Amino acid sequence: MGWSTDGALSFPPGFAWGAATAAYQIEGATAADGRGASVWDTFSHTPGKVRGGDTGDVACDSYHRYREDVGLLASLGLGSYRFSISWPRVQPGGRGAPNQAGLDYYRALLDELASHGIAPAATLFHWDLPQELQDEGGWAARDTAQRFADYAAIVAEALGDRVDRWITLNEPQVVVSHGYRAGEHAPGLRDAAAAAAATHHLLLGHGLATRVLRELLPAGRPVGISLDFNPVRVLPGNTSNNGAADHLEHARHTIDAELNRLFLEPLRHGRYPSGARPEVLPPAALIADGDLELISQAIDFLGINYYAPLYLRPGDPADLRRGEELNRLGLPGVVEYRPDWLEQTNMGWLIDPDALHDLLVELSAEVPDWPLLVTENGRAAEDYVDPDGAVHDPERIQFLHAHLAAAARAVESGANLAGYYVWSLLDNFEWAYGYQKRFGIVFVDFSTQRRIPKSSARFYSEVARANAVPALTEASVAPAD
C-alpha cells in the first residue's frame, strides 16, 4: 500500500506520534498478583450494565501479552505509548502499602518500552477507582483526593524516573457525567449532588497529585491532564420568534460551560465557569481555602481527547424534525441537530475534523503557554477479518487522514500542538459497550487473543515515519493486493 507525497501536510520536528490504551480496557488479569477490585469490576459484573454481559476480566490479556503489544508499537514506528496505571493493581484498596507485584508489572512494561526506544506517557487515573474507596463515597468524598495523591507518590517514587510524560486524570468530565450523574458508567450513580462534589474532588485530586509529582519526579519531567472536548457549534436559522436567538445563545453558553469549561476554567483560571447551572457546580461549602490555587497551579501540557462536536440550531422541541433531538437543557426554541452533510461513526458520533482544527487553534490562543497533545482521537468501525486473513478499514483511514490533516492545518494556523495519540492501539473493552465496538488500529480476536494490524495501522505508521499526512487517493484506502 503506497501513499502520495504530493500535497503532504507536515508536522514540526520532534512531534510525538503514539497510540493510547487504558488499563481496565486491555490488561485483564483482574484477580492476578494481588490486584484489588475496581468500580469497573463491580459495574461490569452487575447484570444489565454492560452490553452482552461483557467484563474486563480478560479483555486483551495485555497483562500477560505486553511484550507482544509493545512489539506492535515498535513495528509501526511509533515513538510514544500512552497507557494507564491501574490504581487497584498498585494499591488494592486505594490506601496503604503498595502491591509490589503490581509495580513490578509496570516496571516490566517500562523495560520493554525502553528496549524499543518508545517513550512512556503514563496516566494515573483512567476511571478504575478502587472499589473500597467507592464504598466510602468515591470521588464524592474529599478524602479520595488525598488518597489519589498518596497513590501518585507511590507510583512516582517507584517509576518516576522512567516515564517521560505524566497525566494525572483522563476525562474527569465523563467520570462525573456518566458515572455519577447519568449512571451509564461505573460507579453507576444518578446523584446530582454526588456529581457536583465529584467534580471538585477530581480537580482537587489533580492538584494534590501534581504537587506530589513535582516534589518527587526528576526536574523538568512534564505533568499534565487529559480533558475531553465537545465543541458546541451553532447553526443559523429563523430566530425571529419568541426570543429564540436568546435561547440559542444561552443554550450554547451553558452547554459549553458544562461540557468543556467545567474542568478547563478551574485549571487555567482558578474559578468555575459562570455559565454552568447551579446544580452542576460544586457548592461553595466544598471549596476550602487554597483549593482553587492548588487546582490552577502550572501544568506542562494539556491533553485533548476529541471525537465529535455538538450542534445547536433553532427548532421546536415539541415538533422534532429529521436529525433533531431534544436539547439537554430543556430550553424552548432550541434543538440539538445532526447535520445531514456530516457523516457519523457507528457510535452515532458526528465526524467533523474542522471542529478539531478550530478547537486546537482556539485553545492555543487561550492557553498559549500550554503545549497541546491530542491524547485521544479515533473512531469505532465494523471491523472483521477478511477471508484472506486481513482487516481492511478504509473508513478509519479516511477518519484519521481527515483529522490529522486538520491538526496539521491547525499547526499552520498557530496551534501549539506537540503530539498525537491515536485511540486506540488495540480493540478492547469499550466500557458500557463491551466488546461490540472496535476502536483499535490493531484487530483483536478475543477468542484467541490473536492481534492483526489493520489497514489503518499501516496508514498511521506511514504518517508517523514521515511526520506528515500524505495526500489520500482512492487507491490509498483500497485493500492491498
C-alpha positions as CSV (number, residue, x, y, z in Angstrom):
1,M,0.0,0.0,0.0
2,G,1.5,3.4,-1.0
3,W,0.7,6.9,-0.3
4,S,1.1,10.0,-2.4
5,T,3.6,12.6,-1.1
6,D,2.1,15.3,-3.3
7,G,0.4,17.9,-1.1
8,A,1.5,16.3,2.1
9,L,1.0,18.3,5.3
10,S,4.0,18.2,7.6
11,F,4.3,18.4,11.4
12,P,7.0,20.2,13.4
13,P,10.3,18.4,14.1
14,G,10.1,16.3,17.3
15,F,6.4,15.8,17.1
16,A,5.3,12.9,19.3
17,W,3.5,10.1,17.5
18,G,1.9,7.4,19.6
19,A,-1.1,5.2,20.5
20,A,-3.2,5.1,23.6
21,T,-4.8,2.4,25.8
22,A,-6.3,2.2,29.3
23,A,-5.6,-0.4,32.0
24,Y,-9.1,-1.8,32.6
25,Q,-9.8,-1.9,28.8
26,I,-6.8,-4.1,27.9
27,E,-5.0,-5.7,30.8
28,G,-7.4,-8.4,32.0
29,A,-5.9,-10.4,34.9
30,T,-8.3,-8.7,37.2
31,A,-7.6,-11.2,40.1
32,A,-3.9,-11.8,39.4
33,D,-1.0,-11.0,41.7
34,G,-2.8,-9.2,44.4
35,R,-4.9,-6.7,42.3
36,G,-7.9,-5.4,44.1
37,A,-11.4,-4.8,42.7
38,S,-12.2,-1.6,40.9
39,V,-15.5,0.1,40.3
40,W,-15.5,-1.2,36.8
41,D,-15.1,-4.8,38.0
42,T,-18.2,-4.3,40.2
43,F,-20.1,-2.4,37.5
44,S,-19.4,-4.8,34.6
45,H,-20.4,-7.8,36.8
46,T,-23.7,-6.2,37.6
47,P,-26.4,-7.6,35.2
48,G,-27.7,-5.2,32.6
49,K,-24.9,-2.6,32.9
50,V,-22.7,-3.6,30.0
51,R,-23.9,-4.8,26.6
52,G,-23.7,-8.6,26.2
53,G,-22.8,-9.0,29.9
54,D,-19.1,-8.4,28.9
55,T,-16.5,-7.7,31.6
56,G,-12.8,-6.7,31.6
57,D,-11.8,-9.9,33.3
58,V,-9.7,-11.0,30.3
59,A,-10.0,-8.1,27.8
60,C,-6.9,-8.2,25.6
61,D,-4.9,-10.0,28.2
62,S,-2.2,-7.4,27.9
63,Y,-1.1,-8.1,31.4
64,H,0.5,-11.3,30.0
65,R,1.0,-10.1,26.4
66,Y,2.5,-6.7,27.0
67,R,5.7,-7.7,25.1
68,E,3.7,-8.5,22.0
69,D,1.8,-5.3,22.3
70,V,5.0,-3.2,22.7
71,G,6.3,-5.1,19.7
72,L,3.3,-3.9,17.7
73,L,4.1,-0.3,18.7
74,A,7.7,-0.8,17.6
75,S,6.7,-2.4,14.3
76,L,4.6,0.7,13.5
77,G,7.4,3.0,14.2
78,L,5.6,4.8,17.0
79,G,7.8,6.8,19.4
80,S,5.4,7.0,22.3
81,Y,2.9,4.9,24.2
82,R,0.2,6.3,26.4
83,F,-1.0,3.7,28.9
84,S,-2.7,4.0,32.2
85,I,-1.6,2.5,35.6
86,S,-4.3,0.5,37.4
87,W,-4.8,2.1,40.8
88,P,-6.2,-1.2,42.3
89,R,-3.2,-3.1,40.9
90,V,-0.8,-0.8,42.7
91,Q,-2.9,-0.2,45.8
92,P,-5.6,-2.9,46.0
93,G,-7.9,-1.0,48.5
94,G,-6.8,2.5,47.4
95,R,-4.8,3.2,50.5
96,G,-1.8,1.8,52.4
97,A,1.3,0.0,51.3
98,P,1.8,-0.7,47.6
99,N,1.4,-4.1,46.0
100,Q,4.9,-4.8,44.7
101,A,3.7,-7.3,42.2
102,G,1.6,-4.6,40.6
103,L,4.5,-2.2,40.4
104,D,6.7,-5.0,39.0
105,Y,4.3,-5.4,36.1
106,Y,4.7,-1.7,35.2
107,R,8.4,-1.9,35.7
108,A,8.5,-4.8,33.2
109,L,6.3,-2.8,30.8
110,L,8.7,0.1,31.0
111,D,11.7,-2.1,30.5
112,E,10.1,-3.4,27.3
113,L,9.3,0.0,26.0
114,A,12.8,1.2,26.8
115,S,14.3,-1.7,24.9
116,H,12.5,-0.5,21.8
117,G,13.2,3.2,22.4
118,I,9.5,4.1,23.0
119,A,8.7,7.0,25.3
120,P,6.2,6.1,28.0
121,A,3.3,8.5,28.8
122,A,1.6,7.3,31.9
123,T,-2.0,8.2,33.0
124,L,-2.5,7.8,36.8
125,F,-6.3,7.5,36.7
126,H,-8.3,6.2,33.7
127,W,-11.6,5.5,35.6
128,D,-10.7,2.4,37.6
129,L,-11.2,3.7,41.1
130,P,-10.6,1.0,43.8
131,Q,-13.9,-0.3,44.9
132,E,-13.1,0.1,48.6
133,L,-12.8,3.8,48.1
134,Q,-16.1,3.9,46.3
135,D,-17.6,2.2,49.2
136,E,-16.5,5.2,51.3
137,G,-18.0,7.7,48.9
138,G,-15.7,7.6,45.9
139,W,-14.9,10.9,44.2
140,A,-17.9,12.5,46.0
141,A,-15.8,12.2,49.2
142,R,-13.0,14.7,49.7
143,D,-10.7,12.1,51.2
144,T,-10.4,10.3,47.8
145,A,-8.5,13.3,46.5
146,Q,-5.9,12.8,49.2
147,R,-5.8,9.1,48.6
148,F,-5.1,9.8,45.0
149,A,-2.2,12.0,45.9
150,D,-0.8,9.2,48.1
151,Y,-1.1,6.8,45.2
152,A,0.6,9.3,42.9
153,A,3.5,9.4,45.4
154,I,3.9,5.6,45.4
155,V,4.0,5.5,41.6
156,A,6.3,8.5,41.3
157,E,8.8,7.0,43.7
158,A,8.7,3.6,42.0
159,L,8.6,4.6,38.4
160,G,9.0,8.4,38.1
161,D,12.5,8.5,36.5
162,R,11.4,6.1,33.8
163,V,8.3,7.8,32.5
164,D,8.7,10.7,30.0
165,R,5.3,12.3,30.5
166,W,2.7,12.1,33.3
167,I,-1.1,12.6,33.0
168,T,-3.0,12.8,36.3
169,L,-6.6,12.2,35.2
170,N,-8.3,11.1,32.0
171,E,-11.6,12.8,31.1
172,P,-12.9,13.8,34.6
173,Q,-15.9,15.3,32.9
174,V,-17.0,11.8,31.7
175,V,-16.4,10.3,35.1
176,V,-18.8,12.9,36.6
177,S,-21.4,13.0,33.9
178,H,-21.6,9.3,33.0
179,G,-20.6,7.7,36.3
180,Y,-22.1,10.0,38.9
181,R,-24.9,11.9,37.2
182,A,-26.4,9.6,34.5
183,G,-25.3,6.2,35.8
184,E,-24.2,4.9,32.4
185,H,-20.6,4.2,33.6
186,A,-19.2,3.0,36.9
187,P,-20.0,3.5,39.7
188,G,-23.5,3.8,38.2
189,L,-24.9,6.6,40.3
190,R,-27.6,9.0,39.4
191,D,-27.0,11.6,42.0
192,A,-26.7,15.3,41.1
193,A,-25.2,16.2,44.5
194,A,-22.6,13.5,44.3
195,A,-21.7,14.5,40.7
196,A,-21.2,18.1,41.7
197,A,-19.0,17.0,44.6
198,A,-17.0,14.6,42.4
199,T,-16.3,17.5,40.0
200,H,-14.4,19.4,42.7
201,H,-12.7,16.4,44.3
202,L,-11.4,15.1,40.9
203,L,-9.8,18.5,40.3
204,L,-8.5,18.7,43.8
205,G,-7.0,15.2,43.3
206,H,-5.3,16.5,40.2
207,G,-3.9,19.5,42.1
208,L,-2.7,17.4,45.0
209,A,-1.1,14.8,42.7
210,T,0.5,17.4,40.6
211,R,2.2,18.9,43.7
212,V,3.4,15.5,44.7
213,L,4.7,14.7,41.3
214,R,6.6,18.0,41.2
215,E,8.3,17.1,44.5
216,L,9.2,13.5,43.6
217,L,9.9,13.5,39.8
218,P,13.2,14.4,38.2
219,A,13.3,18.1,37.5
220,G,11.6,19.1,34.2
221,R,9.5,15.9,33.8
222,P,6.2,17.1,32.2
223,V,3.0,16.8,34.1
224,G,-0.5,17.4,32.6
225,I,-4.1,16.3,32.4
226,S,-6.3,15.0,29.6
227,L,-9.7,16.6,29.1
228,D,-12.4,15.6,26.6
229,F,-13.7,18.4,24.5
230,N,-17.0,18.6,22.6
231,P,-17.1,21.9,20.7
232,V,-20.6,23.4,20.7
233,R,-21.4,24.9,17.3
234,V,-24.5,26.9,16.4
235,L,-26.2,26.8,13.0
236,P,-28.2,29.8,11.7
237,G,-31.9,29.6,11.3
238,N,-35.1,31.5,12.0
239,T,-34.7,33.1,15.4
240,S,-37.2,35.9,15.0
241,N,-39.9,34.4,17.2
242,N,-40.2,34.1,21.0
243,G,-36.7,35.2,21.8
244,A,-35.3,32.2,20.1
245,A,-31.9,33.9,19.5
246,D,-31.5,34.5,23.2
247,H,-32.4,30.8,24.0
248,L,-29.9,29.7,21.4
249,E,-27.1,31.7,22.8
250,H,-28.0,30.8,26.3
251,A,-28.0,27.1,25.4
252,R,-24.6,27.4,23.6
253,H,-23.0,29.2,26.5
254,T,-24.4,26.8,29.2
255,I,-23.7,23.6,27.3
256,D,-20.2,24.7,26.5
257,A,-19.7,25.6,30.2
258,E,-20.8,22.2,31.4
259,L,-19.1,20.0,28.7
260,N,-15.9,21.9,28.1
261,R,-15.2,24.6,30.6
262,L,-16.2,23.0,33.9
263,F,-12.7,21.5,34.2
264,L,-10.7,23.8,32.0
265,E,-11.5,27.1,33.8
266,P,-10.6,25.9,37.3
267,L,-7.3,24.5,35.8
268,R,-6.5,27.7,33.9
269,H,-8.2,30.5,35.7
270,G,-8.8,29.1,39.3
271,R,-12.6,29.5,39.0
272,Y,-15.7,27.6,37.9
273,P,-17.5,28.8,34.8
274,S,-20.2,31.3,35.3
275,G,-22.4,29.8,32.6
276,A,-22.9,26.4,34.2
277,R,-26.2,25.7,36.0
278,P,-26.0,25.9,39.8
279,E,-26.9,22.2,40.3
280,V,-23.8,21.3,38.2
281,L,-21.3,23.4,40.0
282,P,-19.7,22.3,43.3
283,P,-21.3,24.0,46.2
284,A,-19.2,26.7,47.9
285,A,-19.2,24.7,51.2
286,L,-17.0,22.0,49.5
287,I,-14.3,24.5,48.3
288,A,-11.8,25.0,51.0
289,D,-9.3,27.9,51.2
290,G,-6.5,27.3,48.8
291,D,-8.3,24.6,46.8
292,L,-8.6,26.6,43.6
293,E,-5.0,27.9,43.9
294,L,-3.9,24.2,44.1
295,I,-6.0,23.2,41.2
296,S,-4.8,26.0,39.0
297,Q,-1.1,25.5,39.6
298,A,1.0,25.4,36.4
299,I,1.0,22.3,34.2
300,D,3.3,21.5,31.4
301,F,0.8,20.4,28.7
302,L,-2.9,19.9,28.1
303,G,-4.1,16.6,26.7
304,I,-7.1,16.9,24.4
305,N,-9.4,14.0,23.7
306,Y,-11.6,14.8,20.7
307,Y,-14.2,12.7,19.0
308,A,-17.1,14.8,17.9
309,P,-18.8,18.3,18.3
310,L,-22.3,19.1,19.2
311,Y,-24.6,21.3,17.0
312,L,-27.5,23.5,18.1
313,R,-30.0,25.2,15.9
314,P,-33.4,26.9,16.3
315,G,-36.2,24.4,16.4
316,D,-39.3,23.3,18.3
317,P,-38.6,20.6,20.9
318,A,-42.3,19.7,20.7
319,D,-42.1,19.0,17.0
320,L,-38.7,17.5,16.2
321,R,-37.7,17.1,12.6
322,R,-35.3,14.8,10.9
323,G,-31.8,15.0,12.5
324,E,-33.1,16.9,15.6
325,E,-33.0,15.9,19.2
326,L,-34.2,17.5,22.4
327,N,-31.6,19.9,23.8
328,R,-30.2,18.7,27.1
329,L,-31.2,21.8,29.0
330,G,-34.9,21.7,28.2
331,L,-34.9,25.2,26.7
332,P,-37.6,26.3,24.3
333,G,-36.7,27.2,20.7
334,V,-33.5,25.2,20.6
335,V,-32.7,21.6,19.4
336,E,-29.6,19.6,19.1
337,Y,-29.0,18.7,15.5
338,R,-27.1,16.2,13.4
339,P,-26.3,17.9,10.1
340,D,-27.0,15.7,7.2
341,W,-23.8,16.8,5.4
342,L,-21.7,15.3,8.2
343,E,-21.2,11.5,8.3
344,Q,-21.5,9.6,11.6
345,T,-19.5,6.7,13.1
346,N,-21.2,3.5,14.1
347,M,-21.3,5.0,17.6
348,G,-23.6,7.7,16.2
349,W,-20.9,10.4,16.6
350,L,-20.6,13.1,14.1
351,I,-17.4,13.2,12.0
352,D,-16.2,16.8,11.9
353,P,-12.4,17.3,11.6
354,D,-12.9,21.1,11.1
355,A,-14.1,21.2,14.7
356,L,-10.8,19.7,15.8
357,H,-8.9,22.4,13.8
358,D,-10.9,25.2,15.4
359,L,-10.5,23.7,18.9
360,L,-6.8,23.4,18.7
361,V,-6.4,27.0,17.4
362,E,-8.8,28.4,20.0
363,L,-7.2,26.6,22.9
364,S,-3.7,27.6,21.8
365,A,-4.9,31.2,21.9
366,E,-6.4,30.8,25.4
367,V,-3.5,28.8,26.9
368,P,-0.5,29.8,24.7
369,D,2.0,28.6,27.3
370,W,0.5,25.1,27.5
371,P,1.7,22.8,24.7
372,L,-1.3,20.7,23.4
373,L,-1.3,17.0,22.9
374,V,-4.1,15.1,21.2
375,T,-4.2,12.3,23.7
376,E,-7.2,10.5,22.1
377,N,-8.7,10.6,18.7
378,G,-10.2,7.8,16.6
379,R,-13.4,6.0,15.6
380,A,-15.2,2.8,16.0
381,A,-15.9,0.8,12.9
382,E,-17.5,-2.5,11.9
383,D,-14.2,-4.4,11.5
384,Y,-13.9,-8.0,10.6
385,V,-11.3,-10.5,9.3
386,D,-11.5,-11.0,5.5
387,P,-11.1,-14.5,4.0
388,D,-7.5,-13.5,3.2
389,G,-6.9,-13.0,6.9
390,A,-6.5,-9.3,6.7
391,V,-8.6,-6.5,8.3
392,H,-9.4,-3.6,5.9
393,D,-10.9,-0.5,7.5
394,P,-11.0,2.3,4.9
395,E,-13.5,4.3,6.9
396,R,-10.9,4.6,9.8
397,I,-8.2,5.6,7.3
398,Q,-10.4,8.3,6.0
399,F,-11.3,9.5,9.5
400,L,-7.6,9.5,10.6
401,H,-6.5,11.2,7.4
402,A,-9.1,14.0,7.8
403,H,-8.4,14.6,11.4
404,L,-4.6,14.5,11.1
405,A,-4.9,16.9,8.2
406,A,-7.0,19.2,10.3
407,A,-4.4,19.0,13.1
408,A,-1.6,19.9,10.6
409,R,-3.6,22.9,9.3
410,A,-4.1,23.9,13.0
411,V,-0.3,24.0,13.4
412,E,0.0,26.1,10.3
413,S,-2.6,28.4,11.9
414,G,-0.5,28.8,15.0
415,A,-1.7,26.0,17.3
416,N,0.9,24.8,19.8
417,L,0.4,21.1,19.1
418,A,3.2,18.8,20.2
419,G,1.9,15.3,19.6
420,Y,-0.9,12.9,18.7
421,Y,-2.0,9.6,20.2
422,V,-4.5,7.5,18.2
423,W,-7.3,5.8,20.1
424,S,-6.7,3.0,20.3
425,L,-3.8,0.7,19.8
426,L,-6.0,-2.4,20.3
427,D,-9.6,-3.3,20.0
428,N,-10.6,-3.5,23.7
429,F,-13.3,-3.5,26.4
430,E,-15.2,-0.4,25.3
431,W,-16.8,0.4,28.7
432,A,-20.6,0.1,28.7
433,Y,-20.5,-1.1,25.0
434,G,-18.4,-4.2,26.0
435,Y,-16.6,-5.7,23.1
436,Q,-19.2,-4.7,20.4
437,K,-17.4,-1.5,19.4
438,R,-13.9,-1.7,17.9
439,F,-11.6,1.4,18.1
440,G,-8.3,-0.3,17.5
441,I,-5.8,0.1,14.7
442,V,-5.0,-3.5,15.6
443,F,-7.7,-6.1,15.5
444,V,-8.1,-8.4,18.5
445,D,-9.7,-11.8,18.1
446,F,-11.0,-12.1,21.7
447,S,-11.5,-15.8,21.4
448,T,-7.8,-16.5,20.7
449,Q,-6.1,-13.1,21.6
450,R,-4.6,-13.0,18.1
451,R,-3.6,-9.5,17.1
452,I,-3.9,-8.4,13.4
453,P,-2.8,-4.9,12.4
454,K,-5.5,-3.3,10.3
455,S,-5.0,-1.3,7.1
456,S,-5.3,1.8,9.3
457,A,-2.3,0.7,11.3
458,R,-0.2,0.7,8.1
459,F,-1.5,4.1,7.2
460,Y,-0.8,5.5,10.6
461,S,2.6,4.0,10.6
462,E,3.5,5.8,7.3
463,V,2.2,9.1,8.8
464,A,4.4,8.7,11.9
465,R,7.5,7.7,10.0
466,A,7.1,10.6,7.5
467,N,6.0,13.1,10.2
468,A,3.5,14.2,7.6
469,V,0.0,13.5,6.4
470,P,0.1,12.2,2.8
471,A,-2.4,13.0,0.1
472,L,-5.2,10.4,0.2
473,T,-6.4,8.8,-3.0
474,E,-9.0,6.2,-3.7
475,A,-6.2,3.7,-4.2
476,S,-4.8,4.5,-0.7
477,V,-7.8,3.1,1.1
478,A,-8.3,0.1,-1.1
479,P,-7.3,-3.3,0.3
480,A,-3.7,-4.2,-0.5
481,D,-3.2,-6.9,-3.1
